[in-house]
């Protein structure tokens, strides 16, 4: 998939298809995602892993982090298969897995967040309270705060940085 697709394409809401102990996730994380995750957990207690096939981001950061915290509370793992592609809020969601794995061809895209008026996360001083939403989340998930600062610098909000395998390792995104 291309950067263009990630930034402007797939607007299908995140959904899950269950096969045995794996729920394959595709689509954009939005306001409906926390309810869909809660239903998945309730209706499919056999699921142990969320396999993220194509999750290009989120439309609502608060809903994304709420859904991600449900994954962590349920003790689920996250995985990106060889042909998987996750970016932006999809990477945040991935970080909620109690174990986090990815195959060699998996793609992880990160960039700065943006607010109205063209303001980007990297434009704010490091002590600005707007950073706490993400810093608190990463801390809860055991991801070093350096990862957050890296995402702000890696690419602007209208671009994407595809992480190299050593970057995934350096920032502790993978547990195995």
PLY file of the C-alpha trace (Angstrom):
ply
format ascii 1.0
element vertex 176
property float x
property float y
property float z
element edge 175
property int vertex1
property int vertex2
end_header
0.00 0.00 0.00
1.18 3.51 -0.57
1.55 6.55 1.62
-1.27 8.18 -0.31
-3.64 5.38 0.66
-2.65 5.71 4.28
-3.21 9.43 4.37
-6.30 9.78 2.22
-7.61 6.32 1.36
-9.25 3.64 3.44
-11.89 5.22 5.62
-13.59 1.94 6.47
-14.18 1.62 10.21
-11.98 -0.82 12.08
-13.48 -4.28 12.19
-12.46 -7.73 13.39
-12.75 -11.18 11.83
-12.29 -14.02 14.31
-10.59 -17.28 13.36
-9.88 -19.56 16.32
-7.78 -17.55 18.81
-6.94 -14.69 16.43
-8.99 -11.64 15.51
-7.77 -9.97 12.31
-8.20 -6.21 12.40
-8.58 -3.94 9.38
-9.72 -0.35 8.95
-9.54 3.05 10.56
-9.93 3.38 14.33
-12.80 5.75 15.14
-15.41 6.51 17.78
-17.09 3.12 17.27
-13.90 1.14 17.85
-14.03 0.96 21.68
-17.49 -0.64 21.51
-16.34 -3.05 18.80
-13.33 -4.04 20.91
-15.52 -4.52 24.00
-17.92 -6.70 21.98
-15.01 -8.72 20.57
-13.67 -9.37 24.07
-17.09 -10.27 25.46
-18.29 -12.43 22.56
-14.98 -14.16 21.82
-13.14 -15.02 25.04
-11.07 -17.52 23.06
-9.27 -14.68 21.25
-5.73 -14.14 22.50
-4.22 -12.13 19.63
-5.20 -9.16 17.48
-3.53 -9.55 14.07
-3.37 -6.08 12.55
-3.50 -6.53 8.79
-4.22 -2.97 7.62
-4.83 -0.27 10.22
-3.85 3.07 8.67
-4.61 5.23 11.69
-7.31 6.75 13.82
-9.90 9.46 13.38
-10.18 10.06 17.13
-7.17 9.78 19.44
-9.19 9.47 22.64
-11.26 6.59 21.21
-8.09 4.95 19.92
-6.42 5.01 23.32
-9.63 3.84 25.02
-9.85 0.85 22.66
-6.15 0.13 23.10
-6.49 0.13 26.89
-9.32 -2.45 26.57
-6.92 -4.69 24.64
-4.31 -4.36 27.40
-6.85 -4.93 30.20
-8.02 -8.11 28.47
-4.44 -9.37 28.27
-4.44 -9.65 24.48
-1.36 -9.73 22.28
-0.90 -7.76 19.07
0.78 -8.95 15.90
1.47 -7.53 12.45
1.79 -10.20 9.74
4.32 -10.17 6.93
1.88 -8.35 4.63
0.54 -6.10 7.39
0.65 -2.32 7.41
-0.14 -0.11 10.38
0.43 3.60 10.81
-0.19 6.54 13.09
-2.90 5.60 15.62
-2.62 2.00 14.43
0.89 1.92 15.89
-0.44 3.31 19.17
-3.08 0.57 19.23
-0.39 -2.05 18.52
1.55 -0.85 21.57
-1.29 -2.04 23.84
-0.52 -5.71 23.27
0.82 -7.55 26.30
3.14 -9.19 23.81
3.86 -7.46 20.52
5.21 -9.29 17.51
5.70 -8.61 13.81
6.90 -10.59 10.84
9.77 -9.34 8.69
7.70 -7.60 6.00
5.40 -5.76 8.43
5.27 -1.98 7.97
5.01 0.52 10.85
4.43 4.17 9.93
4.72 7.08 12.35
4.38 10.84 12.17
3.58 13.88 14.29
0.03 14.56 15.38
-1.66 17.77 14.32
-4.31 20.04 15.76
-6.32 22.84 14.22
-4.53 25.74 12.60
-1.62 23.65 11.41
-0.19 23.14 14.91
1.84 19.94 15.21
2.98 18.12 18.32
6.61 19.00 17.64
5.75 22.71 17.62
4.88 22.66 21.32
7.40 22.93 24.15
8.19 19.55 25.70
6.46 20.54 28.94
3.17 21.44 27.22
0.28 19.51 28.83
-1.02 18.40 25.41
1.80 15.85 25.30
0.52 14.07 28.41
-2.25 12.19 26.56
0.38 10.24 24.64
3.16 10.19 27.24
0.79 8.76 29.87
-0.44 6.11 27.44
3.06 5.01 26.40
4.11 4.89 30.05
1.14 2.62 30.84
2.12 0.34 27.96
5.78 0.16 28.94
6.95 2.06 25.86
9.73 4.58 26.56
8.82 8.25 26.25
11.64 8.59 23.71
9.39 6.83 21.22
6.81 9.60 21.48
9.40 12.31 20.84
10.77 10.25 17.94
7.33 10.14 16.27
7.04 13.93 16.44
10.39 14.39 14.71
10.29 11.45 12.29
7.74 13.01 9.91
5.30 15.88 9.77
1.58 15.22 10.21
1.03 15.17 6.44
3.81 12.66 5.80
4.92 9.27 7.15
8.12 7.64 8.34
8.34 3.89 7.83
10.25 2.50 10.77
13.25 0.26 10.23
13.44 -2.99 12.19
16.20 -1.58 14.40
13.95 1.38 15.29
11.20 -1.03 16.35
13.77 -2.75 18.58
15.35 0.49 19.85
12.00 1.83 21.09
10.77 -1.45 22.54
7.77 -1.85 20.26
8.39 -5.57 19.85
8.47 -7.87 22.85
9.76 -10.94 20.95
0 1
1 2
2 3
3 4
4 5
5 6
6 7
7 8
8 9
9 10
10 11
11 12
12 13
13 14
14 15
15 16
16 17
17 18
18 19
19 20
20 21
21 22
22 23
23 24
24 25
25 26
26 27
27 28
28 29
29 30
30 31
31 32
32 33
33 34
34 35
35 36
36 37
37 38
38 39
39 40
40 41
41 42
42 43
43 44
44 45
45 46
46 47
47 48
48 49
49 50
50 51
51 52
52 53
53 54
54 55
55 56
56 57
57 58
58 59
59 60
60 61
61 62
62 63
63 64
64 65
65 66
66 67
67 68
68 69
69 70
70 71
71 72
72 73
73 74
74 75
75 76
76 77
77 78
78 79
79 80
80 81
81 82
82 83
83 84
84 85
85 86
86 87
87 88
88 89
89 90
90 91
91 92
92 93
93 94
94 95
95 96
96 97
97 98
98 99
99 100
100 101
101 102
102 103
103 104
104 105
105 106
106 107
107 108
108 109
109 110
110 111
111 112
112 113
113 114
114 115
115 116
116 117
117 118
118 119
119 120
120 121
121 122
122 123
123 124
124 125
125 126
126 127
127 128
128 129
129 130
130 131
131 132
132 133
133 134
134 135
135 136
136 137
137 138
138 139
139 140
140 141
141 142
142 143
143 144
144 145
145 146
146 147
147 148
148 149
149 150
150 151
151 152
152 153
153 154
154 155
155 156
156 157
157 158
158 159
159 160
160 161
161 162
162 163
163 164
164 165
165 166
166 167
167 168
168 169
169 170
170 171
171 172
172 173
173 174
174 175
